[in-house]
């Protein structure tokens, strides 16, 4: 059985204090290791280490410019050291990344391996415009956890675009980790989208939001059949779960609730469907044949 034991930390930064936010984050990661030694991966909310403040107290107008960091750089070095110390995979929310040109800033999610290496860097494709000023990325990103499975990265508002989860699933993702920083009352619709993205793509969605006072919480873990396994309240909380990645294979092979097999159907007929929106037709992913024998 392929399992991934995760801890989704619904927490909050120390507003406008990156160093204090780092100390808080590092302490929480160490606590997870000590309390839940079976956990393999820790994920936290969007922009936690950028120390974003509450919606009505967001600090200087140029905060993004002030806290933008290079990747790789000193911050990723610290993350690598913490990953090696704890033996954990770390998805430390996202950071404001200063791109190679020295001017462009992206909202970037990272995955750090237990060996301290940057396993993935994903620049948010769909910033929450017009409110978020970070430049959009241009590609979706997955990474492999050896002997476990493939993980995709998304950030907050990305989940409102079905293309995000569909592309990550097409790339082979069995889990989507979605650090989020939602401070507004549309959180309910984000949870609807988390369930829809999980069901239509038959994968896990782990959507971890910031706690009060920096976010409205309601972090959720959704399984490949669209069922909410866990949902948090509004305060600080940790969701610990063991994700059975073989369940993804089972659901894709036999269907959600044993009846609905959208990937198998797309594999059969997708290439014959005209999709002018995407300039062509649907090309089945490489893994489709494995889950749709005789379909």
SVG drawing of the C-alpha trace seen along z (x, -y; Angstrom):
<svg xmlns="http://www.w3.org/2000/svg" viewBox="-22 -52 44 57">
<polyline fill="none" stroke="black" stroke-width="0.4" points="0.0,0.0 1.3,-3.4 0.6,-6.0 1.6,-9.6 1.3,-10.8 0.8,-14.5 0.3,-17.3 -1.5,-20.4 -0.8,-23.2 -3.6,-25.8 -1.6,-28.5 -0.7,-32.2 2.5,-34.2 3.7,-36.9 2.4,-39.9 5.2,-41.8 8.0,-40.0 9.6,-37.4 12.2,-36.3 9.6,-35.8 7.4,-34.0 10.3,-31.7 10.9,-30.8 7.2,-30.1 7.2,-27.9 10.4,-26.0 9.1,-25.4 5.8,-24.0 7.6,-21.7 9.7,-20.3 6.6,-19.8 5.0,-17.8 8.0,-15.6 7.9,-15.0 4.2,-14.5 3.5,-12.6 6.7,-10.6 4.9,-8.8 4.3,-12.1 6.3,-12.4 5.3,-15.8 4.3,-19.2 2.4,-21.8 1.5,-25.3 -0.5,-28.3 0.3,-30.6 2.9,-33.4 3.4,-32.3 7.1,-33.0 6.5,-36.3 4.7,-37.3 1.6,-38.8 -0.7,-40.6 -4.5,-40.5 -6.7,-41.8 -7.2,-45.2 -3.7,-45.4 -1.5,-44.4 1.4,-46.8 3.5,-48.8 2.3,-49.1 5.7,-47.8 5.7,-44.8 6.0,-42.3 9.1,-44.1 10.6,-44.3 10.4,-40.5 11.0,-39.1 13.8,-36.5 15.8,-34.7 15.3,-31.0 17.6,-29.3 19.0,-31.6 19.4,-32.1 15.8,-31.2 15.8,-28.0 19.1,-27.1 17.3,-27.5 14.5,-25.3 16.9,-22.7 18.6,-22.6 15.3,-22.2 14.2,-19.4 17.5,-17.6 17.2,-18.0 13.6,-16.7 13.7,-14.2 10.5,-15.7 9.3,-16.8 8.4,-20.5 5.9,-22.5 6.4,-25.8 3.4,-27.6 4.7,-30.1 7.1,-33.0 7.5,-36.1 10.3,-35.1 12.4,-37.7 13.1,-36.3 16.3,-36.1 15.9,-39.6 15.9,-41.2 12.7,-43.0 9.8,-40.5 8.3,-39.0 6.3,-35.8 4.2,-34.1 6.1,-30.8 5.4,-27.5 8.3,-25.3 8.8,-21.6 11.9,-20.7 13.0,-17.1 14.3,-15.5 17.7,-15.7 17.4,-19.5 17.0,-19.9 14.5,-22.0 12.3,-19.3 9.9,-21.7 9.3,-25.4 5.9,-26.5 5.0,-30.1 1.4,-30.8 -0.3,-30.9 -3.5,-32.7 -2.7,-35.5 -5.8,-36.9 -6.1,-40.0 -6.5,-42.9 -5.6,-42.5 -2.4,-40.5 0.4,-42.2 2.8,-39.3 3.5,-38.3 1.8,-35.1 3.8,-32.0 3.5,-30.1 3.5,-26.3 2.2,-23.8 4.5,-21.7 4.6,-18.2 7.2,-16.3 7.8,-12.7 8.1,-11.3 10.1,-8.1 8.2,-4.9 5.0,-6.9 3.6,-8.9 3.4,-12.1 2.3,-15.5 1.1,-18.6 1.4,-22.2 -1.3,-24.9 -1.8,-28.1 -5.1,-29.5 -6.9,-31.2 -5.5,-28.6 -8.2,-26.3 -10.9,-28.5 -9.7,-27.5 -10.5,-23.9 -7.5,-23.9 -5.2,-23.9 -6.3,-20.6 -6.9,-19.0 -3.3,-19.8 -1.8,-18.6 -3.8,-15.3 -2.8,-15.0 0.9,-15.3 0.2,-12.4 -0.5,-14.1 -2.3,-11.9 -2.3,-14.7 -2.6,-18.4 -1.2,-20.5 -2.8,-23.9 -1.4,-26.5 -4.0,-29.2 -4.4,-32.6 -8.1,-33.5 -9.4,-36.3 -12.8,-36.8 -16.3,-35.2 -15.9,-33.4 -14.1,-30.6 -17.2,-28.5 -16.9,-28.6 -13.2,-27.6 -14.3,-24.5 -16.8,-23.7 -14.0,-24.0 -11.7,-21.8 -14.3,-19.0 -15.1,-19.5 -11.4,-19.4 -10.9,-16.3 -13.9,-14.5 -13.5,-15.4 -9.8,-14.5 -10.0,-11.6 -7.2,-12.7 -6.6,-14.1 -6.8,-17.9 -5.2,-19.3 -6.2,-22.9 -4.6,-24.5 -5.7,-28.1 -4.3,-30.5 -5.8,-30.7 -7.4,-33.7 -6.5,-36.6 -4.7,-36.3 -7.2,-34.0 -10.6,-32.5 -9.3,-28.9 -11.6,-26.0 -8.7,-24.0 -9.8,-20.8 -8.6,-17.4 -10.7,-15.9 -10.4,-12.4 -10.5,-11.2 -14.2,-10.7 -14.9,-14.3 -15.6,-13.4 -14.2,-15.8 -12.1,-13.7 -11.3,-16.5 -12.2,-20.2 -10.8,-22.7 -12.5,-25.5 -11.2,-29.1 -8.4,-28.9 -4.9,-27.3 -5.2,-23.6 -3.3,-20.7 -4.9,-18.2 -3.0,-14.9 -4.0,-12.3 -2.6,-9.3 -3.5,-9.4 -3.9,-6.1 -2.5,-6.8 -3.6,-3.3 -7.2,-4.7 -6.4,-7.1 -5.6,-4.1 -8.7,-2.3 -11.1,-5.2 -9.6,-5.9 -9.9,-2.3 -13.4,-1.4 -14.9,-4.9 -16.1,-7.3 -18.6,-5.4 -17.7,-2.4 -19.5,-4.0 -18.0,-7.2 -14.8,-6.9 -14.2,-10.3 -10.5,-9.6 -11.3,-6.3 -14.0,-8.0 -11.6,-10.8 -9.0,-8.2 -11.6,-6.5 -13.1,-9.5 -11.0,-12.6 -8.9,-12.6 -12.2,-12.8 -13.5,-15.8 -12.8,-19.2 -11.7,-21.6 -11.1,-25.0 -10.7,-26.6 -7.4,-24.7 -6.5,-24.7 -7.0,-21.0 -8.4,-17.8 -7.8,-15.9 -4.6,-13.8 -4.9,-11.1 -2.2,-11.2 0.5,-8.5 -0.9,-6.9 -4.5,-6.5 -3.9,-3.0 -2.9,-1.7 -6.3,-2.6 -8.6,-1.9 -7.9,1.6 -10.3,2.7 -12.2,-0.7"/>
</svg>
